[in-house]
Amino acid sequence: MTFNNAYFVSYFSNFYWFNLKQHISDSTLQQLK
């Protein structure tokens, strides 16, 4: 159970950071245009 929890948290964190980076890069691209 603990292992599954840690796996889910790390997976969710990676997914969240990936989306956040995508959002930031998209905003930067919009500003550069």
Summary of the structure (lengths in Angstrom):
residues: 33
radius of gyration: 14.4
end to end distance: 48.1
largest distance: 48.1
contacts: 59
relative contact order: 0.11
helix: 94%
strand: 0%
